[in-house]
């Protein structure tokens, strides 16, 4: 996915060879054998190309599309023939089937807080873990609120909209999309829109990291969030008996597993804040800072 967005950016910047490479990448993605994921990616690329250049975007996409179709005719023609006999395309999937494996709103806490939810709360098992990381969450928030780049608004909208679409049947207007936009009646498992959430979140985290490292913006958000997170963890530890009394389906072992996970993420978050302060005061070199912050993010995510 990242390579296709890169080449469409280069193509909109009038790099002619990038159009050819974009067509090749689209062809490879189509041949991967997951048409629903491909069409979701295609939707994101179309919107991105329009945000980059309203006039040149459609032209770039048309040329890349011709290359993509041309190199995949041996597969795209049989695929179109199959679609002509498909009840999913001609009639459409039942709404109940099209919204199977929707993301439950309660699962959204797992995006940024390392909570292990009981199995009875899950609506889908396609995505086994969608924890982005507490550090990534901070970077994403700094990117959204502090980055003034032109594309920040686009990626923020992509991030939020893909989360909403992942909710499927739990989203009030999803049925309208299902009834009036064909692709939503063809695709099952709304959780697949989450692939755009991961990608756009990574872009926003990059914007936020850039602001934190090179402009020292967003440090106030980091320390305030760390303080709030610590107070929340402390209250969860102190009030464990009360919380378990109002959650009869949750046991003490499950509760301690989550308390431990939150404590570990709090340590990683504190180390990250300390590294940012040391970098601001120029006590550590940029190379050491990069290695340290990347290592913390990798370990924290695992």
KAWO-V529402 format. One record per backbone hydrogen bond with DSSP energy under -1.0 kcal/mol. NH is the residue of the N-H (numbers start at 1). CO is the residue of the C=O. If there is no record, write none. Layout:
nh=NH co=CO
nh=NH co=CO
This chain:
nh=5 co=1
nh=6 co=2
nh=7 co=3
nh=8 co=4
nh=9 co=5
nh=10 co=6
nh=11 co=7
nh=12 co=8
nh=13 co=9
nh=14 co=11
nh=15 co=10
nh=18 co=15
nh=19 co=16
nh=21 co=17
nh=22 co=18
nh=23 co=19
nh=24 co=20
nh=25 co=21
nh=26 co=22
nh=27 co=23
nh=28 co=24
nh=29 co=25
nh=30 co=26
nh=31 co=27
nh=33 co=30
nh=38 co=34
nh=39 co=35
nh=40 co=36
nh=41 co=37
nh=42 co=38
nh=43 co=39
nh=44 co=40
nh=45 co=41
nh=46 co=42
nh=47 co=43
nh=48 co=44
nh=49 co=45
nh=50 co=46
nh=51 co=47
nh=52 co=48
nh=53 co=49
nh=57 co=53
nh=60 co=56
nh=61 co=57
nh=62 co=58
nh=63 co=59
nh=64 co=60
nh=65 co=61
nh=66 co=62
nh=67 co=63
nh=68 co=64
nh=69 co=65
nh=70 co=66
nh=71 co=67
nh=75 co=72
nh=76 co=72
nh=77 co=73
nh=79 co=75
nh=80 co=76
nh=81 co=77
nh=82 co=78
nh=83 co=79
nh=84 co=80
nh=85 co=82
nh=86 co=83
nh=90 co=86
nh=91 co=87
nh=92 co=87
nh=93 co=185
nh=98 co=94
nh=99 co=95
nh=100 co=97
nh=103 co=166
nh=107 co=104
nh=108 co=105
nh=110 co=107
nh=111 co=108
nh=113 co=109
nh=115 co=113
nh=121 co=118
nh=122 co=119
nh=132 co=111
nh=137 co=133
nh=138 co=134
nh=139 co=135
nh=140 co=136
nh=141 co=137
nh=142 co=138
nh=143 co=139
nh=144 co=140
nh=145 co=141
nh=146 co=142
nh=152 co=149
nh=155 co=151
nh=156 co=152
nh=157 co=153
nh=158 co=154
nh=159 co=155
nh=160 co=156
nh=161 co=157
nh=162 co=158
nh=163 co=159
nh=164 co=160
nh=165 co=161
nh=166 co=162
nh=168 co=165
nh=170 co=167
nh=171 co=168
nh=174 co=171
nh=177 co=173
nh=178 co=174
nh=179 co=175
nh=180 co=176
nh=181 co=177
nh=184 co=181
nh=185 co=182
nh=186 co=182
nh=187 co=183
nh=191 co=101
nh=192 co=189
nh=193 co=190
nh=194 co=191
nh=195 co=192
nh=196 co=193
nh=198 co=194
nh=199 co=195
nh=200 co=196
nh=201 co=197
nh=202 co=198
nh=203 co=199
nh=204 co=200
nh=205 co=201
nh=206 co=202
nh=207 co=203
nh=208 co=204
nh=209 co=205
nh=210 co=206
nh=211 co=207
nh=212 co=208
nh=213 co=209
nh=214 co=210
nh=215 co=211
nh=217 co=211
nh=222 co=218
nh=223 co=219
nh=224 co=220
nh=225 co=221
nh=226 co=222
nh=227 co=223
nh=228 co=224
nh=229 co=225
nh=230 co=226
nh=231 co=227
nh=232 co=228
nh=233 co=229
nh=234 co=230
nh=235 co=231
nh=236 co=232
nh=237 co=233
nh=238 co=234
nh=239 co=235
nh=243 co=239
nh=244 co=240
nh=245 co=241
nh=246 co=242
nh=250 co=247
nh=255 co=251
nh=256 co=252
nh=257 co=253
nh=258 co=254
nh=259 co=255
nh=260 co=256
nh=261 co=257
nh=262 co=258
nh=263 co=259
nh=264 co=260
nh=265 co=261
nh=266 co=262
nh=267 co=263
nh=268 co=264
nh=269 co=265
nh=270 co=266
nh=271 co=267
nh=272 co=268
nh=273 co=269
nh=274 co=270
nh=275 co=271
nh=276 co=272
nh=277 co=273
nh=278 co=274
nh=279 co=275
nh=280 co=276
nh=281 co=277
nh=283 co=278
nh=289 co=285
nh=290 co=286
nh=291 co=287
nh=292 co=288
nh=293 co=289
nh=294 co=290
nh=295 co=291
nh=296 co=292
nh=297 co=293
nh=298 co=294
nh=299 co=295
nh=300 co=296
nh=301 co=297
nh=302 co=298
